[in-house]
Amino acid sequence: MLAQLSNFASGIGLLSITWEEGGMLVLGAILIYLAIAKKCEPLLLLPIGFGILIGNMPLNTLMDPPANGTPAGLMWYIYQGVDLAIFPPLIFLGIGAMTDFAPLIANPVTVLLGAGAQAGIFTSFLGAMWLGFSPEQAGSIGIIGGADGPTAVYLTSQLAPEILGPVAVAAHSYMALVPVIQPPVAKLLTTEEERKIRMPEMRKVAQIEKILFPIVITILVGLIIPQALPLVGMLMLGNLMRESGVVKRLAEAAANEIANVVTIFLALAVGASASASRFFSFEFLSILFLGLAAFAVSTAAGVILAKIFNLFNGGKLNPLIGGAGVSAVPQAARVAQGLGRDADPSNFLLMHAMGPNVAGVIGSAVAAGVLLSLLS
């Protein structure tokens, strides 16, 4: 009888929980709180937070691989979509089906703003190398500066899967904190007069331009940086389905059902894989700091680049749209719009900011392809 009671007690998680696992349960609860109470990126933070909860319960076997004829845990099977780099490209398919590239096509200079706003990726890469991370880990940490969670997951799963949990949580958390991080940086680098700059009305983009754009971008990226093609190619396929007008059902499925299901699986798997041993370490704190630095530098680089362009075009660009060059769509564009409205309530920057914002989506995927080609 005593032996049976002992066996029963050893199977009670409450009696086996470590302080690290307890800390992870608190972290998961905080992310769920931010998603529900503060509406911070709820589509991502809620399932990630819940994944952290179930993945760090003591004695759970959800992430156990198959062994000796015993089936794997449920989350292990779902995680294969991350490990095999399947989920992030499917997310990009949905993003493409939801994205209007007209602001980018109407003002091609915003491509450069989106490219410039990837500067934080490479500065944090150097910072991570200085702190002792391997080149593969440094590249995975740096990509957080692109403010694109699926891209960070994709690159890290390829280069440094051992730090996937901390990188994914940091990347998605900073995406949620765009309205908090970006305004101080943008205000610091601009004057009130610059924030009041009114940009000329955009030209109307022809439908044939919208159809040709994803085809041309796919060919160019495929020829120059083929490692970026899984992300950029799926992004452009989703956009082509949207703009062609002949596969409306497929475009709607990509933007809704497929994107929703894959988002649940991706976020849940990432959360469940976030082990306590990885999070409560100097490594995780370093990743958080470097990710924040990457995000701030990317925002600053976009704003500064826009100010440089104004030296040659007579001051036609509002520098705030340069900060929207990070990949957080449409949060970064809304931040630019809000800051512009604070300076001039009648100024409308949203559509102008969407140009560099969607360019940032392409830019972060291309940056991931560059890092993958150099480091893999």
N, C-alpha and C positions, 0 to 999 in steps of 0.2 A: 504493500500500500504506500509506504514512504517513497519507494522508487517511482511509483506512478505519479505521486504528487510532485516529486522532483522533476520528472520529465515534463509534466504539465507546466510547472513554473518556468522551466527553461524555454518553453515555447511562448511565453508571454512577452511581447515586445517591450512593454513598459519597464520590465525588470532587466532588460538587456540594453536599453538605449544609452548611447554615449553622448557626451556633451556636444560633440561635433554634429551628430545627427539631430540633436535638439535644436542647435543653432540653425541647421538647414530647414527644419520645420518652421522656425520663426521667419526665416528668409522667404520661404514659400508663402507664408501667410501675409507677409508684407507686400509681396508682389500682387497677390489676390486683392488685398485692400486697395492698393494703388489703382488696379484695374477697375474695381467696382465703385469705390468711393470717390476717386479722383479722376476717373475716366482716362487714365494714362495708358494709351495703346492697349485697350482691353482685349482686342482680338489676339494679341500675342502674350501679354503678361498674365492673363488669367490661366490659359492652359499651361504656360511655362511654370507658373507658381504652383498649380495643382500637380504637375509632373514632378516638381521638386518634393512636394509632400509625399506622394506615393512612392517615389524612388528612394527616399531616405528613411522610410519606416524601418525600424530595426527588424531583422530577421526576414525581410521581404525577399522574394526571389524573382521579382519582375524583370530585372535586367540580367539574370543568369543565362549564360549560353547553354546550348544543348550539350549533354555529357553522358557517356555510357548508356545511350538509349533513352535518356530522360529528356523530354521536350524542354525547350527554352522557356523563359518567362515571357509573358505577353509583350512587355515593352521592348524586349530584345528583338522580337520579330519586327515591330514597328520601326525600331531604330535602324533597321537595315536600309530603309529609305533615305536616312541621313548618311549612313556609312557608305552606301553605294552612290551617293550624290544624285539621287533621283528627285527628292522633294524640292530642293531650291530651284532647279530649272522649271518645274511645274508651277511653282509660285510665280516665277517670271512670266510664264505663259499667261497667267491670270492678270498680272500687272499690265502686260502689253495689251490685253483685251480691254482693260479699263482706262488706258492712257490715251490722251489726245496730244499728239506731237505737233499740232499746228503752231503753238507759240514758238517752238524751237525752229520749225521750218521757216516761219515768218521772219525770224530774227536770228540768222545763223551765228552771229557773234556770240550768242549765249552758249554755243557749244564750247567755246574757249573758257567761259566762266565756269561751266560745269567741269571742265578738265582741270582748271586751276584750283577748284575747290577740293581736289583730291590730294592736295599737297600734304595734308595732315597724315595721310597713309604712310608716306615715305619718311617724314620726319619722325613719326612714332616707331617706324621700322628701325631707324638708326638708334633711337632711344632704347628700344627693347634689346638690341644687340649690345649696347653699352652696359645694360643691366645684367647681361649674361645669358639671355635667352638664345636658343639656337636660331639660325637664319630662318628655318621653317616656322618656328614659333613666332619669331619677330614679324614675319610677313602676315601671319594670322592675326596678330594683335594690331598691327598697323591698319588692316582693312576696316577695323571698327570706325576709323575716321571717315569712311565713306557713308556712314549712317545708314547702312543697308543690312538688316539682319540676315536675310537669305543668302546674300553674297558672303557675309562673314561665316555663316554655317558651311556654305559650299567650299570655300577656300580652306577653312580650318579642317574640315573632314578629309581633305586631300593631303594637306601638309602636316598638320599637327593634331590628330584626333584626340590626343591625351589632354589637350586644354580646351576641347570643344565646349564643355559646359560653361566654364567661366567666360570665354569669349562670347558665346551666344547670349548669355544673360547680360553681360556688359553692353553688347551691341544693341539688343532690343530695349534695354533700360534707357540708354542714351537717345534712342529714337523717340521714346516716350517723353524724354526730358528736353526735346528740341525747344519748346516755348520758354524753358528756364535757362538753358545754356546759351542760346544764340543772341537774345536781345542785348545782354551786357557787352558782348564782344562787338556786335554791330554798332552799338551806340558809342563805344569807346573809339572806334575807328572812323566815325563820320560826324560831320557837323549837322546842326539842325537844318541849315540851308541845303546841304546835300540830300538830306532825307526828304526835303520838300520838292525835289526835282520831279517834274512831270514829264513822262515819256510820251513821244508821239504815238498816235493810234496805230495799231498793227494793221498790216495789209491783210486782205482776205486770202487764205490759202486755198488753192484749187484742189478738188478731190483727187485729180490725177497725181498731184504732188504727194498727197497723203498716202496714196497707194504705192508710189515708187519709193518713198522714203524707207520703209522697212526692208524692201528688196535690196536697195543700194547699200544700206548699212550692213546687212547680213553678208553681202559679197565682200565689202571692204574689210570687215572684221575677220571673215573667214580666210581671206588672203594674207592679211597682215599679222593678226594675233589669233590663230585658230584655237588656242587654249581658252579663249573667252567665248567661243561659239556656243557651248552648251547653255550659257546664260543669255547672251545677246541674241542668239538664234531663236530661242524660245520666246524671248521678249518681243522680237520682231514678228514671229509667227502669230502671236496673240494679237498684235496690232494690225497685221495684215488682214486677219479674219474680221476684225472690227471695221476696218476702213473699206474693205472690198464690197461689203454689203450683200454678198452672195451666200454667206454661211452664218447667218444671224444666230441660228440655234447653237452652233459650235462656239461662236464668240460669247454668247450668253452663258453657256456651260463653263467655258474657261474662266470667265470673270466671276462666276457665282459658285456653282456646285463644286467644280474641281478645285478652285482656289480655296474655298471654305474647308473642304475635307482635308486637303493637303496641309493647310495652316494648322488645323487641329492636330494632325499626326506629327507634323514637324515640331511644333511647340511642345507638345506633350512628351515626345521622345527626347528632345533636348533637355527639358526639365528633369525627366527621370534619370538621365545619364549624368546629371550634375552631382558628383559624389562629394560627401562632406570632407574627405581627405584633401581634395583639390582646393576647396573654397577657403578653408581656414588656414591660409598660408601666406607667406610673403609674395609668392607667385601671383595669387589672385589679387591682392592689393595692388601689385605692380600693374597687372592687366587693367584694373579699374582706372588707375591714374593715367596710364599711357593711352587708354581709350578716350578718356576725357580730354587729354592734351591733343590727341589726334583730331577730335571733333572740333575743339576750339580753333586749332590751327587751320583746319579746312575752311571753317566759316570765315576766319580772318583773311585767308588767301583769296577767297572769292570776292570779298569786299574790296580788298586792296587792288586786285586785278581790274575790277570795274572802275576804280578811281584812276588807275593808269590809263585805261581806255579813254576816259574823259579828257585827258590831256591832249588827245589827238582828234576827238570828234566834237569838240565844243561843249562838252558837259551834257550830252544827251542821255547818258545812262544814270539812273538812280543807283548808287552803290549798294543799296540794300538788297537788290536782286542778286548781287554777286554772292551774298551769304546763302541764298537759296540753292546754290550749286551743289550742296550735299544731296544725298539720294533719298532723304526722308520726304516722300511724296504723300500728300501735299502739305505736310506740316510746316516745312521750311518756307514754302511760298506764302503760307498764311502768316508766318512770323513777319516776313518782309512787308506784307500788306498791312499788318497791324502797326508796325513801326512807322510806316509811311502815313497811315491815317492819324497816328498820334501827332505827327508834325504838321499835317495838313489834312483835316477831316474830309476834304473833297477829292483827295488824291486816290487813284485806284491803280494799285501795282500788281494785283493778283495774277492776271494773265501774263504780264511781262515777267513776273517772277517764276511762272510755271515753265518758261523756256529753259533757264539754267537748271531748274529743279529736275525736269525730266532728262536733261542732258547729264545730270549727276547720276541718274540711274544707269545710263549707258557707260558713263565714265568710271563708276565704281566696278562694274562688271569687267570693263577693259583692264582696269588696274589689277583686278584679281587674276585676269588672264596673263598679264605681264609677270606678276609675282609667281604664278604657277609655272610659267615657262622658264623663269630664272632659277627657281628653287626646287622644283620637283625632280 
